[in-house]
Amino acid sequence: MGDDKSGREKQARDADRRQRERDVADELERGDEPEPPVDSTVLDELESELDSLDFPATGADIVSVVGNRNIESNEASYAVEELVPAIESEAFDSPAAVRVRIQRPTVAAAMKRVLEAADTLPNTDLSESQRDAYEKTFRELKAIDPDDDDEGIPAVADWIVERIREKETLPGSRAVRRHAATFCRQNGYEIRDDEWLGI
């Protein structure tokens, strides 16, 4: 490959793709994080159904192919369209990336709402780091008390969506963490200062 602008851009895209694939593999190995388990057979079948798509694929593409497919967890049943945002701006690099998203249904449902609301903002892109921070906040809310009804996740998602609609801007990741911490403390959950939500 020549040392020109397009060659360097391709190398950068390839490096970015490889890093995302490593991140997906790491996520798959972290199965011990709290979330109702989704049967791996169901996830394997879903990955097989997604083989008909060309990847990277958008959330809209995935919903059009498998949106009505049900995913069972220990706590509830979800249609894929409840977990994957049906928007063009959300892209998945592989069926494994879709699997990672769906294996945590309560977090996926909250992120779907946030991403679809963010997609309505003109001239605003949700950066990868901000998106990751939102998702990590939802995962931390799930980890606070795995036996509760995950009431913090929809409460914080509601707050983010309301802020997007009312202020027509994305709330900062620190503001989201602060709101999540306030919710936890108001509902009797202890948050230590050295934790993600300990703001």
N, C-alpha and C positions, 0 to 999 in steps of 0.2 A: 504494500500500500504506500502510495506516495506521501511525502511530507508536505501536504498542502492543507488548506483549510478544511475541505470536505473529509480528508483522511483523518485529521485530528478530531473533527466532530464525530466521525464514526467511531473512533477509538474511545472517545469520551462516552458516547451512547452505549457502546459495548461494555465498558467498565461499569457504568451506572446500572445496566441490565444485570450484570453478574452480581453486583452488590445487592440489588433487590432480590435476586434468586437466593443469595446467601441469607438475607433477612427472612425470606419466606421459610427456608429450611430451619433457621433458628426458631422461628415461631412455631413450626410444626413439632419441634423437639421439646418445646416448653408446654407440654400437655398438663403439667402439674398446676398451672395457674387456675384459680377458681373460676369455674363456669360449669353449668350443667353439661355433662358429657353428651356429645352427639355420637351416635354409633359410627365407628369408622367404616363399616360396610356401606352405610348410607352416603357417607362422604366419598367413598371410592366410586359408587354408582354415579354420583353427581359429577365427579371428575370425568368419568367415561362419557356421560352425556354432553359434556362441554367440549369433547374432542372434535365435534363438528364445526366449532368456531375457529377462526383464525385469531391468534393472539399476537400482540396485545389486543384485548377486546374491551369495549366500554361496558359500563354498568347497564346501559340501555340494551346492548347486544345480549348480555347474559340474561336479563329479565325476559327478553323476547323469546329466548330458547328454553329456559328452565324456570321462568317466573312462577308458574303454578305448582312446581314440585314442592312437596312437603318435606320438611326436615324435622325430625322428632328429637327432642332432648328429654332429659329426665323430668323437666318441669312443664314443658309446653310443646306445642307443635307450631311451626312457622312455615309459611310459604317463602320461597327464595325471594320473591318480590318484596317481602317485608324486611329483608335483611340486606339487599343490594340496591343501592340507589339507581334508579332508572334514568341516568343522566349521561350525557356524552363526555363530560369532563372527568369522570371517574374511570380510570383504566386499570385493567388487571393484566399482568404479564403472562400469566399461565393459569391453567385450571387449579394448580396448587395454591395460587394466591387467592382464588375464590374460596377454596377450602379453608384457608386460614381465617378469612373473614367470617365464614359461616359457622365455624366451630365454636364461636363465642356469640350465641344468638342475641343475648340482651345487649351486649356492647354493639353488635352489628346493627341492631334495630335503631339504637340511639344515633350511631354514626350516620345511618341512612338519612334520618330526619335532618341532622345538621348539614350534611353534604347537599341535600336537595334544597334546603333553605339558602345555603351559601351560593348555590348555583343561580339563584334568582337575582343576586347582586350584580349590577352592571360594572364592568371594568374592575372586578375584584376576583383574585385567585386565592384560594386557600393553599398556602404554602405547605410543602411536605412536612416541615418541622412543626408547624402549627397544627396540622391534621394529626400528626403523631402525638402531640401533647394532649389534644382533646381525647384521643383514643386511650392514651395512658391514664388520663383522669377517670374515664369510665371504667377501665380495668381496676383501678385502685378502689373505686366505689364498690365494685363487685367484691373485692377482696376484704373490705371492711368487716362484713359479716356474711359469709357465704350462705347462711341459713335464713337470712331475711328475705323479703320480697323484692329485693333490688329497687326499692322505692327511690333511692338516691339517683339512679341512672336516668329514669325518665324525668325526674324533677330538674336535674341539671341540663338535660337535653332541651326541656321546655324553656328554661331560662336562656339558653344559647339562641334558640329559634326566635324567642320573643325579642331578644336584643338585635338580632339580624333584621327582623321585620320593623321594629320601632326605630332603630338608629341607622338602619341601612349600612351597617358595617359589621365586620367580624369582631367579636370580643377577643381580647388578647388571651393567650393561654394562661397567663398568670391570673387574670381576672376569673377565668373559668375555674382554676384550681382554688382560688380564694372562695368563690361561691360554693364549690363542692365541700370545702372544709367547713364553711359556716353551716351548711346543711347538716353535715355529720355532727358537728358539735351541738346544734340545736336539737338533734334527735338522739342525743345521748351516746354517740360513738366517740371514743377517745382517739384523737389524732396526735401523734408525737411530732415534735418539731423536725426530726430527722427523716420524716416520711415525705413522699411526693406531695401529699395534701397538707403538709405541715407548714402552712404559710401564716 
